Amino acid sequence: MISNYHYFLVLAEELNISNAAKRLYISHQCLSKYLKSLEEDYGVTFFERKPKFSLTHAGSIMLKTLREIERSEQNLESQLADIKESKSGVIKFGITEGRYPIIIPRLLKEYRDRYPNVELTVYSMTSPQMQELVLNNELDLFFAGTGNLISRNLKHSLVLNEHMYLVISDNLLRQYFPEDYPGCISRFETGADLALFQQVPFVLNKPNFNSRIMLDRHLQSRGIAINCVNELTQPDIHYRLCAEDYAASFCLTMYLPGVYQLNQLGGSGSRLHVFPIKDFKQVNPLSLIYHKDKIFPSYTQDFMKLIREICDRYAAFPQP
């Protein structure tokens, strides 16, 4: 059973014997025989067959144990790889959709130059999805905010504390602050009070995103309601919409270069202003997140150092 424990793991992931057999490059008959023998050895049923193929309570216990065995084996391989100074291996890394175009192009190039024989696979998905994959040992680590971590089995290493800013076009300022424009610009540069922006249209992130959670907490604490006209998950689209005077938005530290780049490109869009938010005390701690029992080889530790180096450039970027 131990030598073929990955058979059980794939079965638990696929919940279909035919699909699992294809992934394992074995026959349906061979996998069925393995499962039948396993259940006979332990005297319990690990999978219900009807009405649909699913894990039993005993199967869930077995799955949890085999994940721990898999992690222990990977930890052993990591430590032995360092002993023999291996420069080859696999890293399964996750990152949220919005940060993917900011981090990944530079990361892929710089890491390949250092470790050409390490296979780096990058997944883009939501933080809850990545948490689940790390806990199931299907992902080595991921890069995200720590505001909605749900398990004590997750460990995180801080990389960057992000601040939040208000992004609004010059034309929207002129439209919504006609009696105070352009004097309001210098006033907002010391801190924009969101109570003054309640009539301004805003495009926001979805409610389950860290930046939106931070914003909603601030608004609730101040008793402020803002005019949300759209919710989108792509921050770069937020700022393009701002430049077209569609709405104002909010920006975290790592996205500042993209906002300033829109101003440099010019075009038909309105110039964007970026203001700190008055009395906004919260920060978004961006971290590398992984299972607390995971042991990484040196090539993965260097990968984590490279991410910190890249993020240090954003920490040094001029803040509004």
MIZAGU-504480 format. One record per atom (N, C-alpha, C): x, y, z; residue in one letter. Coordinates in steps of 0.02 Angstrom, whole numbers, padded with zeros to 5 digits, always signed. Atoms other than C-alpha are relative to their C-alpha. Example, Ala and Ser with C-alpha at 12.3 -4.5 7.8 and 13.67 -1.06 7.14 Angstrom:
2
+00045-00059+00000a;+00615-00225+00390a;+00045+00060+00000a;-00042-00059-00003s;+00684-00053+00357s;-00039+00055+00037s;
This chain:
320
+00041-00060+00000m;+00000+00000+00000m;+00043+00063+00000m;-00042-00059-00005i;+00137+00123+00046i;+00036+00015-00065i;-00038-00010+00061s;+00235+00095-00113s;-00043+00030-00056s;+00045-00026+00052n;+00082+00138-00219n;-00051+00049+00029n;+00048-00044-00034y;+00002+00267-00104y;-00026+00054-00046y;+00023-00051+00046h;-00007+00391-00247h;-00060-00023-00041h;+00060+00025+00033y;-00138+00277-00327y;-00062+00026+00037y;+00057-00021-00041f;-00254+00318-00183f;-00010+00076-00006f;+00005-00073+00003l;-00214+00505-00192l;-00033+00022-00066l;+00029-00018+00064v;-00256+00515-00377v;-00074-00020-00003v;+00070+00021-00003l;-00416+00416-00349l;-00042+00050+00039l;+00036-00048-00042a;-00467+00538-00212a;-00009+00067-00036a;+00005-00063+00037e;-00433+00685-00328e;-00050-00006-00058e;+00041+00008+00060e;-00522+00616-00481e;-00071-00025+00017e;+00064+00032-00018l;-00662+00518-00394l;-00031-00035-00061l;+00020+00037+00060n;-00670+00416-00553n;+00057-00048-00018n;-00054+00049+00009i;-00574+00254-00580i;+00031+00006-00070i;-00026-00004+00068s;-00558+00274-00769s;+00047+00060-00008s;-00041-00060+00006n;-00492+00453-00758n;+00065-00007+00040n;-00059+00010-00042a;-00374+00407-00616a;+00049-00048-00033a;-00044+00049+00034a;-00307+00257-00713a;+00038+00033-00058a;-00033-00035+00056k;-00270+00369-00863k;+00057+00044+00026k;-00052-00043-00029r;-00174+00492-00753r;+00060-00041+00024r;-00053+00043-00028l;-00075+00347-00677l;+00033-00043-00053l;-00027+00041+00055y;-00042+00264-00846y;-00003-00074+00017y;+00012+00071-00014i;-00113+00099-00784i;-00070-00016-00024i;+00065+00021+00024s;-00266-00001-00832s;-00054+00010+00053s;+00058-00004-00046h;-00439+00020-00756h;-00002-00061+00045h;+00002+00063-00037q;-00429-00162-00703q;+00053-00001+00055q;-00055-00001-00048c;-00262-00138-00615c;-00018+00045+00060c;+00016-00047-00054l;-00325+00012-00516l;-00058-00027+00042l;+00056+00030-00037s;-00488-00076-00469s;+00025-00055+00046s;-00029+00054-00040k;-00387-00225-00408k;+00038+00028+00060k;-00037-00032-00055y;-00275-00110-00304y;-00049+00022+00055y;+00048-00025-00048l;-00426-00029-00221l;-00035-00056+00038l;+00033+00057-00032k;-00513-00194-00187k;+00046-00034+00050k;-00049+00031-00044s;-00355-00268-00111s;+00011+00043+00062s;-00011-00046-00056l;-00329-00113-00003l;-00058-00003+00050l;+00058+00003-00043e;-00506-00120+00065e;-00006-00067+00036e;+00001+00065-00032e;-00492-00306+00100e;+00053-00004+00055e;-00054+00001-00050d;-00327-00281+00193d;-00021+00035+00064d;+00018-00040-00059y;-00400-00149+00309y;-00070-00016+00026y;+00067+00020-00022g;-00576-00221+00317g;-00050+00057+00003g;+00046-00057+00003v;-00661-00055+00278v;-00008+00021-00073v;+00012-00027+00067t;-00733+00033+00126t;+00027+00071-00003t;-00028-00067+00006f;-00634+00185+00070f;-00038+00045-00048f;+00039-00038+00048f;-00747+00238-00074f;-00070-00029-00007f;+00067+00021+00017e;-00934+00232-00096e;-00004-00006-00076e;+00007+00009+00073r;-00979+00166-00269r;-00064+00031-00026r;+00065-00026+00021k;-01161+00224-00275k;-00027+00045+00055k;+00022-00019+00068p;-01250+00340-00304p;+00055+00031-00042p;-00058-00024+00038k;-01083+00418-00351k;+00063-00020+00037k;-00064+00020-00028f;-00901+00376-00322f;+00025+00055+00047f;-00018-00052-00049s;-00851+00468-00162s;+00036-00031+00059s;-00037+00023-00059l;-00740+00455-00008l;-00047-00015+00058l;+00034+00014-00063t;-00808+00372+00148t;+00037+00035+00056t;-00036-00028-00057h;-00760+00430+00322h;+00068-00033+00007h;-00064+00035-00003a;-00625+00296+00323a;+00046+00023-00056a;-00040-00025+00056g;-00569+00358+00153g;+00030+00068+00014g;-00026-00066-00018s;-00551+00535+00218s;+00058-00005+00049s;-00055+00011-00048i;-00443+00473+00362i;+00062-00026-00036i;-00056+00027+00038m;-00336+00373+00241m;+00032+00054-00043m;-00026-00054+00042l;-00319+00523+00124l;+00044+00048+00040l;-00039-00046-00042k;-00260+00637+00265k;+00067-00031+00019k;-00063+00034-00020t;-00131+00508+00321t;+00048-00006-00059t;-00043+00008+00058l;-00067+00478+00145l;+00028+00067-00024l;-00027-00067+00016r;-00049+00666+00116r;+00061+00014+00044r;-00056-00010-00046e;+00063+00670+00269e;+00060-00042-00021e;-00055+00044+00025i;+00164+00523+00201i;+00032+00031-00062i;-00026-00032+00061e;+00180+00612+00034e;+00044+00060+00017e;-00039-00059-00020r;+00240+00771+00118r;+00066-00020+00033r;-00061+00025-00033s;+00365+00673+00224s;+00050-00025-00053s;-00044+00024+00053e;+00433+00590+00068e;+00031+00058-00039e;-00026-00059+00035q;+00450+00757-00020q;+00052+00037+00042q;-00049-00032-00044n;+00538+00830+00132n;+00066-00038+00000n;-00060+00041+00003l;+00659+00684+00129l;+00038+00013-00064l;-00031-00012+00065e;+00693+00711-00056e;+00034+00069-00001e;-00029-00067-00002s;+00722+00897-00024s;+00065+00002+00038s;-00061+00001-00041q;+00850+00865+00112q;+00056-00040-00034q;-00050+00039+00035l;+00939+00731+00011l;+00026+00037-00062l;-00021-00039+00058a;+00941+00846-00141a;+00053+00050+00020a;-00051-00048-00022d;+01038+00974-00040d;+00066-00034+00019d;-00061+00037-00017i;+01159+00842+00023i;+00041-00015-00062i;-00036+00015+00063k;+01202+00793-00155k;+00007+00062-00045k;-00006-00064+00035e;+01194+00978-00208e;-00035-00002-00068e;+00037+00004+00062s;+01062+00944-00339s;-00027+00068-00020s;+00025-00063+00026k;+01015+01092-00448k;-00060-00012-00046k;+00058+00015+00040s;+00863+01008-00526s;-00057-00021+00046s;+00058+00018-00039g;+00687+00983-00463g;-00062+00033-00028g;+00064-00028+00021v;+00509+01047-00472v;-00026+00047+00055v;+00033-00046-00045i;+00424+01198-00393i;-00070+00014-00027i;+00069-00016+00019k;+00234+01217-00398k;-00021+00061+00040k;+00009-00065-00032f;+00197+01399-00362f;-00066+00032-00021f;+00063-00033+00014g;+00033+01493-00350g;+00002+00075+00013g;+00003-00072-00007i;-00007+01678-00368i;-00068+00024-00023i;+00065-00026+00019t;-00165+01782-00382t;+00002+00031-00069t;+00005-00024+00069e;-00227+01841-00551e;+00028+00070-00009e;-00021-00069+00009g;-00193+02025-00522g;+00075+00009+00004g;-00072-00008-00009r;-00012+02001-00469r;+00041-00041-00051r;-00035+00043+00049y;+00030+01873-00603y;+00040+00041-00051y;-00039-00037+00050p;+00080+01999-00739p;+00053+00046+00030p;-00050-00044-00032i;+00176+02105-00612i;+00063-00039+00019i;-00056+00038-00028i;+00285+01968-00537i;+00029-00051-00049i;-00022+00061+00034i;+00292+01819-00653i;+00048+00011-00058i;-00048-00006+00056p;+00377+01884-00813p;+00072+00009+00023p;-00068-00011-00025r;+00528+01948-00716r;+00025-00061+00040r;-00018+00057-00042l;+00526+01800-00596l;+00022-00059-00043l;-00017+00057+00044l;+00527+01669-00735l;+00069+00008-00031l;-00064-00013+00034k;+00673+01749-00825k;+00058-00005+00049k;-00056-00002-00047e;+00782+01781-00673e;+00013-00067+00032e;-00009+00065-00032y;+00750+01611-00594y;+00028-00051-00049y;-00027+00047+00050r;+00783+01515-00755r;+00075+00012-00011r;-00071-00015+00008d;+00950+01605-00771d;+00041-00032+00056d;-00036+00028-00057r;+00998+01543-00597r;-00007-00076+00004r;+00014+00072-00007y;+00919+01369-00603y;-00033-00026-00064y;+00030+00021+00064p;+00894+01314-00784p;-00030-00071+00001p;+00024+00069-00002n;+00860+01133-00732n;-00057-00011+00051n;+00057+00005-00045v;+00723+01171-00606v;-00063+00016-00040v;+00064-00010+00034e;+00547+01152-00676e;-00046+00041+00044e;+00043-00045-00038l;+00443+01299-00616l;-00068+00004-00033l;+00069-00001+00025t;+00255+01279-00639t;-00039+00051+00040t;+00035-00055-00033v;+00149+01432-00601v;-00075-00008-00011v;+00073+00004+00003y;-00037+01427-00561y;-00029+00067+00022y;+00033-00062-00017s;-00150+01580-00558s;-00072-00015+00022s;+00066+00014-00027m;-00304+01568-00447m;-00012+00041+00063m;+00016-00039-00060t;-00389+01639-00293t;+00037-00027+00061t;-00034+00021-00062s;-00312+01633-00119s;-00033-00061+00032s;+00029+00060-00029p;-00441+01509-00051p;+00016-00063-00039p;-00017+00059+00040q;-00407+01391-00196q;+00072-00021+00013q;-00070+00017-00011m;-00220+01401-00168m;+00011-00028+00070m;-00005+00028-00068q;-00240+01371+00019q;-00018-00074+00000q;+00023+00069+00002e;-00334+01212-00018e;+00052-00045-00034e;-00050+00040+00036l;-00201+01151-00141l;+00062-00010+00042l;-00058+00008-00044v;-00060+01184-00016v;-00015-00051+00054v;+00018+00047-00053l;-00153+01090+00120l;-00005-00072-00027l;+00004+00066+00031n;-00180+00945-00003n;+00066-00021-00032n;-00067+00015+00025n;+00005+00950-00050n;+00003-00001-00077n;+00000-00006+00073e;-00037+00992-00232e;+00035+00063-00023e;-00034-00062+00014l;+00051+01160-00222l;+00053+00009+00054l;-00053-00008-00049d;+00218+01198-00138d;-00009+00064+00042d;+00008-00063-00035l;+00187+01380-00095l;-00037+00048-00046l;+00032-00051+00041f;+00093+01533-00152f;+00012+00069+00030f;-00014-00069-00017f;+00106+01722-00146f;-00067+00038+00003f;+00064-00034-00007a;-00043+01819-00077a;-00001+00037+00066a;+00011-00031-00064g;-00109+01924+00065g;-00020-00051+00052g;+00013+00049-00053t;-00132+01840+00233t;-00065+00015+00037t;+00060-00021-00036g;-00296+01923+00280g;-00054-00052+00008g;+00054+00050-00004n;-00405+01771+00247n;+00027-00072+00004n;-00024+00068-00011l;-00297+01622+00295l;-00047-00037+00047l;+00052+00036-00036i;-00409+01486+00364i;+00026-00060+00039i;-00025+00061-00032s;-00295+01349+00430s;+00062+00014+00042s;-00059-00006-00042r;-00170+01336+00571r;+00059-00039-00029r;-00053+00039+00031n;-00071+01216+00462n;+00038+00039-00053n;-00035-00042+00049l;-00018+01360+00350l;+00049+00046+00036l;-00052-00046-00026k;+00140+01459+00383k;+00012+00053-00053k;-00012-00053+00049h;+00179+01626+00303h;+00062+00041+00019h;-00061-00040-00007s;+00336+01728+00277s;-00011+00067-00034s;+00017-00066+00026l;+00308+01915+00257l;+00051+00023-00052l;-00042-00026+00055v;+00375+01992+00096v;-00007+00076-00006v;+00012-00072+00011l;+00294+02164+00083l;-00064+00022+00034l;+00060-00031-00027n;+00172+02272+00181n;-00024+00053-00048n;+00027-00047+00049e;+00063+02360+00054e;-00047+00050+00033e;+00048-00051-00020h;-00032+02522+00080h;-00051+00010-00055h;+00053-00011+00048m;-00193+02571-00005m;-00007+00075-00016m;+00006-00069+00023y;-00221+02729-00109y;-00063+00008-00042y;+00057-00018+00043l;-00363+02816-00198l;+00026+00021-00068l;-00018-00018+00069v;-00351+02829-00388v;-00060+00033-00032v;+00055-00037+00032i;-00457+02960-00478i;+00028+00043-00056i;-00023-00039+00058s;-00444+03050-00644s;-00009+00075+00014s;+00005-00072-00006d;-00420+03236-00662d;-00069+00025-00019d;+00066-00022+00023n;-00584+03252-00755n;-00054-00015+00052n;+00049+00015-00052l;-00682+03165-00615l;+00008+00048+00059l;-00011-00051-00053l;-00602+03282-00487l;-00033+00066-00019l;+00029-00062+00024r;-00655+03429-00593r;-00077-00003+00003r;+00073+00008+00003q;-00832+03359-00609q;-00032-00001+00069q;+00031+00010-00065y;-00863+03313-00426y;+00023+00050+00053y;-00023-00052-00046f;-00764+03453-00342f;+00008+00066-00038f;-00006-00059+00045p;-00802+03601-00459p;+00018+00064+00037p;-00013-00062-00036e;-00795+03735-00325e;+00069+00001+00033e;-00064+00005-00035d;-00631+03673-00253d;+00057-00021-00046d;-00052+00022+00048y;-00537+03619-00411y;+00037+00061-00026y;-00046+00055-00012p;-00387+03624-00431p;+00030-00001+00070p;-00028-00003-00067g;-00353+03670-00250g;-00008-00064+00039g;+00012+00063-00037c;-00425+03504-00191c;+00057-00050-00010c;-00054+00048+00015i;-00277+03413-00271i;+00053+00002+00055i;-00052-00005-00051s;-00148+03480-00149s;-00027-00021+00068s;+00029+00020-00064r;-00269+03451-00005r;-00005-00076+00006r;+00006+00073-00001f;-00299+03269-00052f;+00068-00035+00001f;-00067+00029-00001e;-00112+03240-00071e;+00023-00015+00071e;-00018+00014-00070t;-00101+03244+00120t;-00047-00051+00031t;+00047+00051-00024g;-00245+03119+00137g;-00070+00016-00023g;+00068-00010+00026a;-00411+03102+00045a;-00050-00031+00047a;+00053+00024-00045d;-00561+03088+00161d;-00055-00031-00044d;+00048+00033+00043l;-00676+02958+00080l;-00071+00024+00013l;+00066-00028-00013a;-00826+03043+00162a;-00018+00053-00052a;+00011-00052+00051l;-00804+03178+00029l;-00011-00030-00069l;+00003+00032+00066f;-00810+03050-00113f;-00061-00046-00007f;+00056+00047+00000q;-00978+02967-00078q;-00043+00005-00063q;+00039-00007+00062q;-01057+03034-00239q;+00040-00023-00061q;-00043+00020+00056v;-00909+02983-00347v;-00011-00074-00017v;+00006+00071+00017p;-00932+02819-00445p;+00066-00036+00010p;-00060+00040-00013f;-00810+02681-00399f;-00006-00069-00033f;-00006+00070+00020v;-00755+02518-00476v;+00043-00035+00053v;-00033+00033-00056l;-00705+02394-00341l;+00015-00073-00015l;-00012+00072+00003n;-00635+02220-00317n;-00061-00037+00027n;+00052+00042-00028k;-00750+02075-00274k;+00005-00001+00076k;+00000-00003-00073p;-00800+02065-00089p;+00047-00047+00035p;-00044+00048-00034n;-00690+01913-00052n;+00074+00013-00010n;-00070-00017+00010f;-00528+01998-00106f;+00027+00039+00059f;-00029-00033-00059n;-00408+02060+00028n;-00008+00075-00002n;+00004-00073+00004s;-00407+02238-00037s;-00071+00025+00013s;+00070-00020-00012r;-00597+02245-00035r;-00019-00009+00073r;+00013+00011-00071i;-00604+02172+00140i;+00029+00058+00041i;-00030-00056-00035m;-00483+02307+00199m;-00041+00064-00009m;+00039-00060+00014l;-00584+02443+00114l;-00067+00000+00037l;+00065+00005-00033d;-00751+02382+00181d;+00006+00012+00076d;-00011-00011-00071r;-00681+02380+00358r;+00008+00074+00015r;-00012-00071-00010h;-00622+02559+00341h;-00065+00039-00008h;+00063-00035+00012l;-00788+02618+00268l;-00050-00011+00057l;+00046+00016-00055q;-00886+02529+00404q;+00019+00037+00064q;-00023-00034-00062s;-00779+02602+00543s;-00014+00075-00003s;+00013-00072+00008r;-00807+02777+00471r;-00073+00015-00014r;+00071-00011+00016g;-00992+02752+00431g;-00009+00032-00068g;+00001-00029+00068i;-00960+02792+00247i;-00027-00052-00049i;+00024+00043+00054a;-01052+02720+00097a;+00021+00032-00066a;-00021-00027+00064i;-00973+02743-00074i;-00041-00030-00056i;+00043+00018+00057n;-01056+02726-00245n;+00037-00049-00045n;-00032+00051+00041c;-00996+02561-00319c;-00042-00013-00062c;+00037+00010+00063v;-01046+02551-00503v;+00021-00064-00036v;-00022+00062+00032n;-00948+02394-00548n;+00049-00036+00046n;-00048+00041-00037e;-00849+02250-00471e;+00038-00043-00049e;-00042+00037+00046l;-00704+02178-00569l;+00061-00028+00037l;-00057+00032-00034t;-00561+02062-00521t;+00068+00021-00027t;-00064-00017+00031q;-00428+02134-00637q;+00019+00073+00016q;-00019-00069-00019p;-00341+02286-00558p;+00021+00043-00059p;-00022-00041+00056d;-00263+02342-00722d;-00059+00029-00039d;+00060-00026+00032i;-00438+02360-00795i;-00031+00056+00041i;+00024-00055-00044h;-00488+02465-00644h;+00031+00066-00021h;-00035-00063+00011y;-00355+02594-00685y;-00010+00025-00071y;+00017-00022+00068r;-00393+02596-00871r;-00069+00033+00000r;+00067-00031-00006l;-00575+02632-00826l;+00005+00068+00034l;-00012-00065-00033c;-00513+02770-00711c;+00023+00052-00051c;-00028-00046+00050a;-00415+02847-00855a;-00052+00021-00051a;+00054-00018+00046e;-00574+02846-00960e;-00057+00037+00035e;+00049-00037-00040d;-00668+02940-00822d;-00063-00039+00014d;+00058+00042-00015y;-00784+02792-00795y;-00014-00001+00075y;+00008+00005-00073a;-00753+02783-00608a;+00068+00012+00032a;-00061+00001-00039a;-00625+02805-00471a;+00011-00071+00026a;-00014+00067-00026s;-00541+02655-00389s;+00051+00006+00056s;-00050+00002-00053f;-00414+02600-00259f;+00059-00042-00024f;-00062+00030+00025c;-00235+02543-00279c;+00044-00020+00059c;-00050+00022-00049l;-00113+02440-00174l;+00070+00015-00027l;-00069-00021+00016t;+00074+02475-00172t;+00027-00031-00063t;-00031+00034+00056m;+00123+02345-00300m;-00028+00021-00068m;+00030-00021+00063y;+00006+02418-00430y;+00016+00072-00019y;-00015-00070+00014l;+00073+02597-00419l;+00037+00010-00066l;-00035-00011+00064p;+00197+02578-00565p;-00047-00003-00060p;+00047+00006+00056g;+00054+02523-00679g;-00043+00062-00007g;+00040-00061+00003v;-00049+02676-00633v;+00042+00057-00030v;-00043-00054+00025y;+00097+02794-00664y;+00017-00010-00074y;-00015+00015+00070q;+00134+02706-00828q;-00057+00024-00046q;+00056-00025+00040l;-00041+02749-00890l;+00006+00075-00012l;-00011-00072+00009n;-00002+02932-00860n;+00055+00015-00050n;-00055-00009+00047q;+00161+02917-00956q;-00020-00015-00072q;+00021+00019+00067l;+00076+02833-01103l;-00046+00053-00030l;+00044-00053+00025g;-00049+02976-01115g;-00059-00028-00038g;+00057+00022+00040g;-00173+02948-01255g;-00061+00043+00014g;+00062-00037-00009s;-00355+02999-01243s;-00023+00003+00072s;+00023+00004-00070g;-00370+02956-01059g;+00018+00061+00041g;-00013-00056-00045s;-00376+03083-00919s;+00058-00018+00047s;-00056+00012-00046r;-00225+03103-00806r;-00026-00026+00066r;+00020+00031-00063l;-00236+02997-00648l;+00037+00031+00058l;-00030-00022-00063h;-00205+03061-00473h;-00003-00058+00049h;-00003+00052-00051v;-00153+02943-00332v;+00009+00034+00067v;+00000-00033-00064f;-00192+03000-00156f;+00002-00050+00057f;+00008+00041-00061p;-00160+02922+00016p;-00070+00012+00028p;+00067-00004-00028i;-00322+02891+00111i;+00004+00021+00073i;-00001-00026-00068k;-00354+02990+00269k;-00024-00052+00050k;+00017+00044-00056d;-00358+02886+00429d;-00003-00074-00019d;+00000+00071+00020f;-00331+02724+00334f;+00062-00033+00032f;-00055+00027-00040k;-00225+02624+00457k;+00022-00069-00022k;-00014+00070+00016q;-00231+02450+00382q;+00054-00006-00054q;-00047+00018+00053v;-00093+02371+00278v;-00018-00070-00025v;+00011+00066+00029n;-00099+02220+00164n;+00066-00039+00002n;-00064+00037-00004p;+00038+02097+00218p;+00003-00054-00053p;-00011+00050+00053l;+00095+02004+00062l;+00052-00049+00024l;-00045+00051-00027s;+00177+01840+00107s;+00005-00060-00046s;-00006+00066+00030l;+00241+01676+00042l;-00031-00049+00049l;+00040+00042-00044i;+00123+01545+00112i;+00010-00073-00020i;-00014+00071+00013y;+00156+01358+00130y;-00020-00041+00061y;+00019+00044-00056h;+00118+01208+00240h;+00054+00004+00054h;-00047-00010-00056k;+00197+01223+00412k;+00050-00057+00006k;-00046+00057-00005d;+00277+01050+00396d;+00043-00009-00062d;-00037+00007+00063k;+00352+01080+00224k;+00073+00019+00010k;-00072-00015+00001i;+00541+01073+00206i;+00020+00011-00073i;-00017-00017+00069f;+00610+01159+00051f;+00074-00012-00013f;-00071+00005+00020p;+00772+01118-00042p;+00028+00070-00012p;-00032-00065+00008s;+00896+01258-00070s;-00023+00037-00062s;+00022-00035+00061y;+00835+01293-00247y;-00069+00032+00010y;+00063-00032-00015t;+00661+01330-00177t;+00011+00059+00048t;-00015-00056-00045q;+00733+01438-00037q;+00028+00059-00040q;-00026-00054+00043d;+00828+01537-00170d;-00056+00031-00042d;+00059-00024+00036f;+00665+01552-00267f;-00038+00050+00043f;+00034-00045-00046m;+00585+01631-00114m;+00040+00065+00011m;-00042-00060-00007k;+00733+01750-00093k;-00007+00045-00061k;+00007-00039+00062l;+00713+01804-00275l;-00066+00039+00001l;+00064-00035-00004i;+00530+01847-00246i;+00007+00060+00047i;-00011-00056-00046r;+00583+01955-00098r;+00040+00055-00034r;-00040-00050+00036e;+00713+02042-00206e;-00044+00041-00048e;+00044-00034+00047i;+00581+02082-00337i;-00048+00047+00037i;+00047-00041-00038c;+00459+02146-00206c;+00033+00059+00034c;-00037-00056-00030d;+00593+02254-00125d;+00001+00060-00047d;+00000-00055+00049r;+00592+02356-00286r;-00064+00040+00005r;+00064-00035-00007y;+00409+02397-00257y;-00003+00038+00066y;-00003-00035-00065a;+00440+02442-00075a;+00039+00065-00007a;-00041-00059+00011a;+00570+02566-00137a;-00030+00049-00049a;+00031-00042+00050f;+00454+02637-00269f;-00030+00062+00034f;+00026-00061-00032p;+00404+02820-00234p;-00075-00006+00016p;+00070+00005-00021q;+00242+02819-00134q;-00033+00070-00005q;+00034-00064+00003p;+00109+02954-00155p;+00002+00037+00066p;
